[in-house]
Each structure stands twice: as C-alpha cells, then as structure tokens.
Amino acid sequence: MSYATLRSPAVMSISPAMDDRKIVSLPEGKEPVLRVMSMPADANPHGDIFGGWIMAQVGTAGSVLAARHARGRVAAVAVNSFVFKQPVFIGDVISFYAEVWRVGNTSITVNVEVYAQRNPADIETVKVTEATLTYVAIDSDRKPRPVGPLGRVPQYPKQSVFRFGDDGVQGRE
Ligand SMILES: CC(C)(COP(=O)(O)OP(=O)(O)OC[C@H]1O[C@@H](n2cnc3c(N)ncnc32)[C@H](O)[C@@H]1OP(=O)(O)O)[C@@H](O)C(=O)NCCC(=O)NCCS
C-alpha cells in the first residue's frame, strides 16, 4: 500500500516517549485483528524492521475492522497520525489491535495499536506503534457509499480458521 497517494499529509514522528519504553502486557479481553512475525526480508542490514513494512501491516489491520463495519469494500483516504514508539526486530511476533474511533456518513476512522513480543524463553511485550487512519466505504465503481450507524461488528466464524492436519493437508478446525 502506498501512502504517497493519500490526500491528507500524514503526521509522522519517530520519537519514543519514555512512558512507552516500559514492558507491557497485551490488551486484556481484546483480540488482535492481525498477528504476524517479522522476517529478515522486512529488515535493514542491522535487523531493524522497515517503518514502511509496519505501515503496510497497520493499513491492512485497520482495513479489516473498517471493512467489517462497512460490510464491504473500503479504501484508505487518510493517515491521520502515525507514531513509531519503539523499534521492531526480526522474529518479533507483532499483534495489531484496532478500534473504531469515529463513523461518519461514508468514512470510518480506526485507531490501531501495535505490540511486539520477543524472546520466547521469557516473553517481553512492548508497544511499538500507534496510528489512526480513515477509510471510506466504496461501491463497485469506487464511489463512496453510506456506512450506516455503528452497530455490532460481524465476526469471522471460528470454522473459517484453518490449520494443517497431520497428513499435511489444509482443513477446517
Ligand atoms: C476514497 C475516495 C473514494 C473518496 O472519494 P471522494 O469523492 O474524494 O470522497 P469525499 O470527498 O466524498 O469524502 C468521502 C469521505 O471521506 C472523508 N475524507 C475525505 N478526505 C479526508 C481526509 N483527508 N481525512 C479524513 N477524512 C477524509 C470525507 O470527510 C468523507 O467522510 P464522510 O462521508 O463520513 O463525511 C477517493 O478519494 C479515492 O479513491 N482515494 C484513493 C484511495 C486509495 O487508493 N487508497 C489507498 C492508497 S494506498
């Protein structure tokens, strides 16, 4: 996803706040909309994960929730804010938590909080990124369409979770 084409200039900074440096827990009672492990291809030669890769994942995570509320296709129209609070390293398990902050006529603004977990022997959890993005519900002609009032968010059915069986064939749980 290229944010260069977005209409609103993104407010970005790379300024870790001291308060965010402490080790935290994942948000209790919430499910991440996305969880992914960062790989060597996503990093510079020092092992630091590219900010652009994190932005792409955040854009995807926010769109998952926006699309559920919009009950269909959405397009990102603006990155309202984006803060890289802490670095992400190769092998971190990264969890993206999304929350709807505002619903307009055709637009949905979503806040995404990102946590990294590392060191499986003694797991350390840090909040690495927080961002706010606005999505617009669009129809098949890419024209904005009304999203309606904020209602119950449809959940993906548990049966849609896949796993690999012992025989190596992918099947439903
Ligand atoms: C998203 C898109 C369809 C909107 O079409 P548009 O005719 O420009 O939309 P409108 O001016 O009618 O605005 C639609 C909504 O977006 C909101 N919006 C528009 N620009 C915005 C901005 N810079 N910041 C926040 N919200 C914005 C409007 O307030 C409106 O919200 P509302 O209906 O809830 O009041 C169009 O801009 C587009 O296709 N953009 C490219 C999307 C894209 O490719 N994204 C991926 C980039 S990597």
The ligand as an SDF file (V2000), in Angstrom:
LIG
                    3D

 48 50  0  0  0  0  0  0  0  0999 V2000
  -11.5190    7.3030   -1.0140 C   0  0  0  0  0  0  0  0  0  0  0  0
  -12.2060    8.0150   -2.2000 C   0  0  0  0  0  0  0  0  0  0  0  0
  -13.0800    7.0360   -2.9360 C   0  0  0  0  0  0  0  0  0  0  0  0
  -13.0880    9.1220   -1.6120 C   0  0  0  0  0  0  0  0  0  0  0  0
  -13.7370    9.7290   -2.6990 O   0  0  0  0  0  0  0  0  0  0  0  0
  -14.0800   11.2950   -2.6420 P   0  0  0  0  0  0  0  0  0  0  0  0
  -15.1060   11.5910   -3.6840 O   0  0  0  0  0  0  0  0  0  0  0  0
  -12.8170   12.0250   -2.6870 O   0  0  0  0  0  0  0  0  0  0  0  0
  -14.7490   11.3690   -1.2080 O   0  0  0  0  0  0  0  0  0  0  0  0
  -15.4800   12.5700   -0.4580 P   0  0  0  0  0  0  0  0  0  0  0  0
  -14.8220   13.8650   -0.6790 O   0  0  0  0  0  0  0  0  0  0  0  0
  -16.9480   12.4370   -0.7850 O   0  0  0  0  0  0  0  0  0  0  0  0
  -15.2360   12.1350    1.0670 O   0  0  0  0  0  0  0  0  0  0  0  0
  -15.6610   10.8630    1.4940 C   0  0  0  0  0  0  0  0  0  0  0  0
  -15.4090   10.7830    2.9940 C   0  0  0  0  0  0  0  0  0  0  0  0
  -14.0090   10.8080    3.2360 O   0  0  0  0  0  0  0  0  0  0  0  0
  -13.7020   11.8310    4.1750 C   0  0  0  0  0  0  0  0  0  0  0  0
  -12.4110   12.3840    3.8360 N   0  0  0  0  0  0  0  0  0  0  0  0
  -12.0290   12.8640    2.6400 C   0  0  0  0  0  0  0  0  0  0  0  0
  -10.7480   13.3060    2.7340 N   0  0  0  0  0  0  0  0  0  0  0  0
  -10.3400   13.0820    4.0040 C   0  0  0  0  0  0  0  0  0  0  0  0
   -9.1570   13.3370    4.7060 C   0  0  0  0  0  0  0  0  0  0  0  0
   -8.0990   13.9220    4.1240 N   0  0  0  0  0  0  0  0  0  0  0  0
   -9.0780   12.9930    6.0060 N   0  0  0  0  0  0  0  0  0  0  0  0
  -10.1240   12.4050    6.6270 C   0  0  0  0  0  0  0  0  0  0  0  0
  -11.3190   12.1480    6.0010 N   0  0  0  0  0  0  0  0  0  0  0  0
  -11.4040   12.4960    4.7110 C   0  0  0  0  0  0  0  0  0  0  0  0
  -14.8010   12.8510    3.9950 C   0  0  0  0  0  0  0  0  0  0  0  0
  -14.9270   13.6740    5.1440 O   0  0  0  0  0  0  0  0  0  0  0  0
  -15.9980   11.9500    3.7760 C   0  0  0  0  0  0  0  0  0  0  0  0
  -16.4170   11.4280    5.0180 O   0  0  0  0  0  0  0  0  0  0  0  0
  -17.9850   11.3650    5.4650 P   0  0  0  0  0  0  0  0  0  0  0  0
  -18.7820   10.9110    4.2730 O   0  0  0  0  0  0  0  0  0  0  0  0
  -18.0100   10.3690    6.5720 O   0  0  0  0  0  0  0  0  0  0  0  0
  -18.3580   12.7420    5.9020 O   0  0  0  0  0  0  0  0  0  0  0  0
  -11.1500    8.6480   -3.1560 C   0  0  0  0  0  0  0  0  0  0  0  0
  -10.5590    9.7540   -2.5210 O   0  0  0  0  0  0  0  0  0  0  0  0
  -10.1000    7.6460   -3.5510 C   0  0  0  0  0  0  0  0  0  0  0  0
  -10.3570    6.7340   -4.3290 O   0  0  0  0  0  0  0  0  0  0  0  0
   -8.8740    7.7950   -2.9780 N   0  0  0  0  0  0  0  0  0  0  0  0
   -7.8230    6.8250   -3.2080 C   0  0  0  0  0  0  0  0  0  0  0  0
   -7.9920    5.6440   -2.2200 C   0  0  0  0  0  0  0  0  0  0  0  0
   -6.8320    4.7080   -2.2910 C   0  0  0  0  0  0  0  0  0  0  0  0
   -6.4030    4.3120   -3.3690 O   0  0  0  0  0  0  0  0  0  0  0  0
   -6.3170    4.3330   -1.0880 N   0  0  0  0  0  0  0  0  0  0  0  0
   -5.1880    3.5150   -0.9960 C   0  0  0  0  0  0  0  0  0  0  0  0
   -3.9740    4.3400   -1.1500 C   0  0  0  0  0  0  0  0  0  0  0  0
   -2.5590    3.3760   -0.8630 S   0  0  0  0  0  0  0  0  0  0  0  0
  1  2  1  0
  2  3  1  0
  2  4  1  0
  2 36  1  0
  4  5  1  0
  5  6  1  0
  6  7  2  0
  6  8  1  0
  6  9  1  0
  9 10  1  0
 10 11  2  0
 10 12  1  0
 10 13  1  0
 13 14  1  0
 14 15  1  0
 15 16  1  0
 15 30  1  0
 16 17  1  0
 17 18  1  0
 17 28  1  0
 18 19  1  0
 18 27  1  0
 19 20  2  0
 20 21  1  0
 21 22  1  0
 21 27  2  0
 22 23  1  0
 22 24  2  0
 24 25  1  0
 25 26  2  0
 26 27  1  0
 28 29  1  0
 28 30  1  0
 30 31  1  0
 31 32  1  0
 32 33  2  0
 32 34  1  0
 32 35  1  0
 36 37  1  0
 36 38  1  0
 38 39  2  0
 38 40  1  0
 40 41  1  0
 41 42  1  0
 42 43  1  0
 43 44  2  0
 43 45  1  0
 45 46  1  0
 46 47  1  0
 47 48  1  0
M  END
$$$$
